[in-house]
Amino acid sequence: MTQYQSTLLRLLDERGYIHQLTDAAGLDKLASEGVVPGYIGFDATAPSLHVGSLVQIMMLRRLQQAGHKPVVLMGGGTTRIGDPTGRDESRKMLSDQTIEDNITSIRQVFAKLLKFGDGPTDAIMVNNHDWLGKLGYIELLQEVGTHFTVNRMLTFDSVKLRLDREQPMTFLEFNYMILQGYDFRHLNKAMDVRLQMGGSDQWGNIINGIELTRRKDGREVFGLTTPLLTTADGKKMGKSAAGAVWLNEDALPAWDFWQYWRNTDDRDVGKFLRLFTDLPLDEIARLESLEGSDINSAKIVLANEVTKLVRGEEAAKAAEATAAATFAGGGLGQDLPTFVVSEVGIGIVDALVGLGFAASRGEAKRLVAGGGARVDGVAVTDEGYRITLEGNEIRVSSGKKKHGILRRA
């Protein structure tokens, strides 16, 4: 582990956030001498970010914890174009009102994890449409375009991926990296932002902004990326069997959010505790050293701590209580997903789809055939099985870890 002098880089290094740095010694010195404003950009393509963005949000939280200033850049302008990085097809165009509504909704999560205000280390949120929307096309070509060669732009992974697969890439998307570079330069000039952070897939875009700022203004700025975050089984963070793990409460109930973390692979517990909680490192070391069934207590701590940060303490307590009632006592926890049935009975396939345990009837049938469906703890292997609601509620399970309630209307 590198020996950094600044609180910022020591904190980021100890918790596993650092993958690449443009000038480690220079940033370490800068962070030791005063407040460093640093930013990360987030496009507003949906009303909520998902778990895949949480490591970036937590990095802004670490920046503030180390005595520096987080700048949350919302891509009101770049969302209108679409980042081609890691994408096989063009992003769907959104209306101006939809983008604005999405930004308003997304801000809820940042408000929980960062302290906003007017102080020197208080977080601020800015929207790049405020400056990108005012750029004239000729002005952009003259001011920025002369510093980007097509030869180099064609070597970027986001472009090569599309070309290698012979998939179309619009000229609009091709300009995304230019505008992201312009963002860094603008924030440096307007707010003295010296650091851009992001995932490892953003390294090329970050370098563009650093070089543009140096060439145009002669100023030194820095870049830092996090490792590509995957689970122990190689899957990308942010997805579950039921779909995206959204950060906003109205996009995903607290119980499902809590359960996502409770189901963490044993091998990921320590890493996730370091990245996504504020627990002391010595306590994390103790928790990740647990073996056998004892590791489940560490997973509950992980689920509670992350849910507390993102959804609030009451949501975390309610989710844990629901888990205790469901798993330990065999009862019906109040936060479990619920599907209201208007009839006396319902088929097992429709119940699984209605509870969100399967995306389609075909998927539900395969779940039943594979022995993954249970009604009140009893396995159901007949896809034609009909559940009779003799009382008001009955429990339906998918596997050992996903449970829901069928409720009579």
C-alpha positions in Angstrom: 0.0 0.0 0.0 1.4 3.4 -1.0 2.2 5.8 1.9 0.3 9.0 1.2 0.7 12.1 3.3 -2.8 13.6 2.8 -5.8 12.4 4.8 -7.8 12.2 1.5 -5.6 9.8 -0.4 -4.9 7.7 2.8 -8.6 7.3 3.3 -9.4 6.5 -0.3 -6.4 4.0 -0.4 -7.3 2.2 2.8 -10.9 1.7 1.7 -10.1 0.4 -1.8 -11.2 3.3 -4.0 -8.0 4.0 -5.9 -7.3 2.4 -9.3 -5.5 5.1 -11.3 -4.1 8.5 -10.5 -2.7 11.0 -13.0 -0.2 12.4 -10.6 -0.3 10.8 -7.2 2.5 12.9 -5.6 1.0 16.2 -7.0 -2.5 15.5 -5.8 -1.2 14.2 -2.4 0.7 17.5 -1.9 -2.3 19.6 -3.0 -4.7 17.7 -0.7 -2.2 18.2 2.2 -2.1 22.0 1.7 -5.7 23.0 1.6 -9.3 22.3 0.5 -9.5 20.6 -2.9 -12.8 20.9 -4.8 -13.4 17.6 -6.6 -16.3 16.4 -8.9 -18.0 13.4 -10.4 -20.5 13.6 -13.1 -23.9 11.7 -13.2 -26.2 11.7 -16.2 -30.0 11.9 -15.5 -31.3 9.1 -17.6 -33.8 7.8 -15.0 -35.5 9.2 -11.8 -33.0 7.3 -9.7 -29.4 6.2 -9.8 -28.7 2.5 -9.0 -26.2 0.7 -6.8 -23.6 0.8 -9.6 -23.3 4.6 -8.9 -23.1 4.2 -5.1 -19.3 3.8 -5.1 -18.9 7.1 -6.8 -21.3 8.9 -4.4 -19.4 7.3 -1.5 -16.2 8.7 -2.9 -17.7 12.2 -2.8 -18.6 11.5 0.8 -15.0 10.4 1.5 -13.8 13.6 -0.1 -16.0 15.6 2.3 -15.0 13.5 5.3 -11.4 14.3 4.5 -12.1 18.0 4.6 -12.5 18.8 0.9 -15.4 20.1 -1.2 -17.6 17.7 -3.2 -19.1 19.0 -6.5 -21.9 16.9 -7.9 -22.2 17.5 -11.6 -25.6 16.6 -13.0 -25.5 16.0 -16.7 -28.5 18.0 -17.8 -26.6 18.8 -21.0 -24.7 15.5 -21.6 -27.8 13.4 -20.9 -29.2 14.9 -24.1 -26.3 13.2 -25.9 -25.6 10.0 -24.1 -22.3 8.6 -23.0 -21.3 5.8 -25.4 -19.0 4.2 -22.8 -19.9 0.5 -22.3 -23.0 0.8 -24.5 -23.8 -1.2 -27.6 -26.5 1.1 -28.8 -27.6 4.8 -28.8 -29.3 6.1 -25.7 -33.0 7.0 -26.0 -33.6 10.8 -26.2 -35.4 12.3 -23.3 -37.4 15.5 -23.1 -36.0 18.6 -21.3 -38.8 18.3 -18.6 -38.0 14.6 -18.0 -34.3 15.3 -17.5 -35.2 18.1 -15.0 -37.6 15.9 -13.2 -34.9 13.1 -13.0 -32.4 15.5 -11.6 -34.8 16.7 -8.9 -35.5 13.0 -7.9 -31.9 12.0 -7.9 -30.9 14.8 -5.6 -32.7 13.0 -2.7 -30.0 10.4 -2.4 -27.2 13.0 -2.4 -28.9 15.0 0.3 -28.7 12.0 2.6 -25.0 11.2 2.0 -23.5 14.7 1.6 -23.8 18.0 3.5 -24.8 20.7 1.2 -24.4 24.4 1.9 -22.3 27.5 1.4 -19.3 26.6 3.5 -15.8 25.8 2.1 -16.3 22.1 2.4 -20.0 21.9 1.8 -21.2 20.1 -1.2 -22.8 21.8 -4.2 -24.8 20.4 -7.1 -24.4 22.0 -10.6 -25.9 21.2 -14.0 -23.8 21.2 -17.1 -26.7 22.3 -19.2 -26.2 25.7 -17.7 -23.0 26.2 -19.7 -23.2 23.5 -22.5 -26.6 24.8 -23.5 -25.1 28.2 -24.2 -22.3 27.0 -26.4 -22.6 27.8 -30.1 -21.5 25.1 -32.5 -18.8 27.2 -34.3 -17.6 28.4 -30.9 -17.3 24.8 -29.6 -15.4 23.7 -32.7 -12.9 26.6 -32.5 -12.5 26.6 -28.7 -12.4 22.8 -28.0 -12.5 20.8 -31.3 -9.0 21.8 -32.4 -7.6 20.0 -29.3 -9.1 16.6 -30.1 -7.8 14.5 -33.0 -10.1 12.1 -34.6 -7.2 9.6 -34.7 -7.0 9.5 -31.0 -10.8 9.6 -30.4 -11.1 6.5 -32.6 -8.8 4.6 -30.1 -11.1 5.1 -27.2 -12.8 1.9 -26.0 -16.3 3.5 -26.2 -15.8 4.1 -29.9 -13.8 0.9 -30.7 -16.5 -1.3 -29.2 -19.1 0.0 -31.5 -16.9 0.0 -34.6 -15.5 -3.5 -33.9 -19.1 -4.9 -33.6 -20.2 -2.9 -36.7 -22.8 -1.1 -34.6 -23.8 2.4 -35.5 -22.5 5.3 -33.4 -24.0 8.7 -34.1 -21.9 11.9 -34.5 -23.9 13.2 -31.5 -22.5 10.4 -29.3 -19.0 10.9 -30.8 -19.0 14.4 -29.3 -19.7 13.2 -25.7 -16.0 13.0 -24.8 -15.4 16.5 -26.0 -18.2 17.9 -23.9 -17.0 16.0 -20.8 -13.5 17.4 -21.3 -15.1 20.9 -21.6 -17.0 20.3 -18.3 -13.7 19.8 -16.4 -12.2 22.9 -17.8 -15.3 25.0 -17.1 -15.5 23.8 -13.5 -11.8 24.6 -13.0 -12.2 28.1 -14.3 -15.5 28.8 -12.6 -15.0 27.1 -9.2 -11.3 26.1 -9.1 -12.2 22.4 -9.2 -8.9 20.6 -9.3 -9.9 16.9 -9.3 -12.2 14.7 -11.4 -13.1 11.3 -10.1 -15.0 8.4 -11.7 -15.0 4.7 -12.6 -12.2 3.1 -14.4 -14.2 3.3 -17.7 -14.0 7.1 -17.5 -10.2 7.3 -17.5 -10.0 8.4 -21.1 -12.7 11.1 -20.7 -10.9 12.4 -17.6 -7.6 12.6 -19.4 -9.3 14.6 -22.1 -10.4 17.2 -19.6 -7.0 17.3 -18.0 -5.2 17.9 -21.3 -7.7 20.4 -22.5 -7.3 22.5 -19.3 -3.5 22.3 -19.5 -3.4 23.3 -23.2 -6.0 26.1 -22.9 -5.2 27.6 -19.5 -1.9 26.1 -18.4 -3.4 24.9 -15.2 -2.7 21.5 -13.5 -5.7 19.4 -12.6 -5.9 15.8 -11.5 -7.8 12.6 -12.2 -8.6 9.6 -10.1 -10.5 6.4 -10.9 -11.9 3.6 -8.9 -11.5 -0.1 -9.9 -14.2 -1.7 -12.0 -16.6 -2.9 -9.3 -17.8 -6.4 -9.8 -19.2 -9.0 -7.4 -17.2 -12.1 -6.5 -19.0 -14.1 -9.2 -17.9 -11.6 -11.9 -21.2 -9.7 -12.3 -21.3 -5.9 -12.5 -22.7 -4.1 -9.5 -26.1 -2.6 -9.7 -28.2 -5.5 -11.0 -30.1 -8.3 -9.2 -32.1 -11.2 -10.6 -35.2 -9.0 -10.4 -33.6 -6.0 -12.2 -31.7 -2.8 -11.2 -31.1 -2.1 -7.6 -32.3 1.5 -7.4 -31.2 3.9 -4.7 -34.4 5.9 -4.4 -37.2 4.6 -2.1 -39.9 5.1 -4.7 -38.0 3.1 -7.3 -37.2 0.1 -5.0 -38.7 -0.7 -1.6 -36.4 -0.6 1.4 -36.9 -4.3 2.1 -35.6 -5.2 -1.4 -32.7 -2.8 -1.1 -31.7 -4.3 2.4 -32.1 -7.8 1.1 -29.7 -7.1 -1.8 -26.9 -6.4 0.6 -27.9 -9.2 2.9 -27.5 -11.6 0.0 -23.9 -10.5 -0.6 -21.4 -13.2 -1.5 -19.2 -14.2 1.5 -16.1 -13.1 -0.5 -17.4 -9.6 -1.0 -18.4 -8.7 2.6 -15.1 -7.0 3.6 -14.8 -5.1 0.3 -18.4 -3.8 0.5 -18.1 -2.8 4.2 -15.0 -0.7 3.3 -16.6 0.9 0.3 -20.2 1.4 1.3 -20.1 2.0 5.1 -18.5 4.3 7.6 -17.6 1.5 10.0 -14.0 1.7 11.4 -11.5 -0.5 9.5 -10.6 -2.5 12.6 -14.3 -3.5 13.0 -14.5 -4.3 9.3 -11.5 -6.6 9.7 -13.2 -8.4 12.6 -16.4 -8.9 10.6 -14.8 -10.1 7.4 -12.7 -12.7 9.4 -15.9 -14.5 10.5 -16.3 -17.9 9.1 -19.1 -20.4 8.3 -22.6 -19.3 9.4 -21.1 -16.5 11.5 -20.5 -14.5 8.3 -24.2 -13.9 8.1 -24.1 -11.6 11.0 -21.6 -9.5 9.1 -23.9 -9.4 6.1 -26.7 -8.1 8.3 -24.4 -5.4 9.6 -23.6 -4.5 5.9 -27.3 -4.4 5.0 -28.2 -2.3 8.0 -25.3 0.2 7.5 -25.8 0.7 3.8 -29.6 1.0 4.1 -29.2 3.4 7.0 -27.0 5.7 4.9 -29.1 5.6 1.7 -32.6 5.1 3.1 -32.5 6.3 6.7 -32.2 4.5 10.1 -35.9 3.7 10.3 -35.9 1.9 7.0 -32.9 -0.1 8.1 -34.6 -1.1 11.4 -37.9 -2.0 9.7 -36.1 -4.2 7.1 -34.1 -6.0 9.7 -37.3 -6.6 11.8 -39.0 -8.0 8.7 -36.1 -10.3 8.0 -36.2 -11.6 11.6 -39.9 -12.3 11.4 -39.6 -13.9 8.0 -36.5 -16.1 8.4 -36.3 -16.8 12.1 -39.9 -16.8 13.2 -41.5 -18.0 10.0 -43.9 -15.1 10.1 -44.9 -12.4 7.6 -42.7 -9.3 7.9 -44.5 -6.1 7.2 -41.9 -4.8 4.6 -42.1 -7.8 2.3 -43.2 -7.2 -1.3 -47.0 -7.5 -1.5 -49.3 -8.5 -4.3 -53.0 -7.9 -3.7 -55.3 -10.5 -5.2 -58.9 -9.8 -5.9 -60.0 -13.4 -6.2 -60.1 -16.2 -3.7 -57.3 -18.0 -5.5 -54.4 -17.4 -7.9 -52.1 -19.6 -9.9 -48.5 -20.0 -8.7 -47.1 -18.7 -12.0 -49.2 -15.5 -11.8 -48.3 -15.0 -8.1 -44.6 -15.2 -8.9 -44.9 -12.6 -11.7 -47.1 -10.4 -9.6 -44.6 -10.3 -6.7 -41.8 -9.5 -9.1 -39.9 -12.8 -8.6 -40.1 -13.5 -12.3 -40.2 -11.1 -15.3 -42.5 -13.3 -17.3 -44.8 -16.3 -17.1 -42.1 -18.4 -18.9 -39.5 -17.4 -16.3 -42.0 -18.2 -13.5 -42.7 -21.7 -15.0 -39.0 -22.4 -15.1 -38.6 -21.3 -11.5 -41.4 -23.7 -10.5 -40.0 -26.6 -12.6 -36.6 -26.1 -10.9 -38.1 -26.4 -7.4 -37.5 -22.7 -6.6 -41.1 -21.9 -5.7 -42.6 -22.3 -2.2 -46.0 -21.5 -0.7 -45.8 -21.1 3.1 -42.5 -22.9 3.1 -43.8 -25.9 1.1 -42.2 -26.6 -2.3 -44.5 -26.3 -5.4 -43.4 -28.1 -8.6 -46.6 -28.1 -10.5 -46.9 -25.0 -12.7 -50.7 -25.4 -12.6 -50.8 -25.2 -8.8 -53.5 -22.8 -7.5 -53.0 -20.9 -4.3 -56.2 -20.5 -2.2 -56.4 -17.5 0.1 -58.5 -18.9 2.9 -57.2 -16.2 5.2 -56.1 -12.7 4.4 -52.4 -13.3 3.7 -50.1 -16.1 2.6 -46.3 -16.2 2.0 -44.8 -17.1 -1.4 -41.1 -17.6 -1.7 -38.6 -17.8 -4.6 -35.6 -19.8 -3.4 -34.5 -19.5 0.2 -33.9 -15.7 0.3 -36.8 -14.0 -1.6 -40.2 -13.8 0.1 -43.4 -12.0 -0.6 -47.0 -11.7 0.6 -50.2 -12.5 -1.3 -52.9 -10.4 0.2 -56.7 -10.7 -0.4 -58.2 -7.4 -1.6 
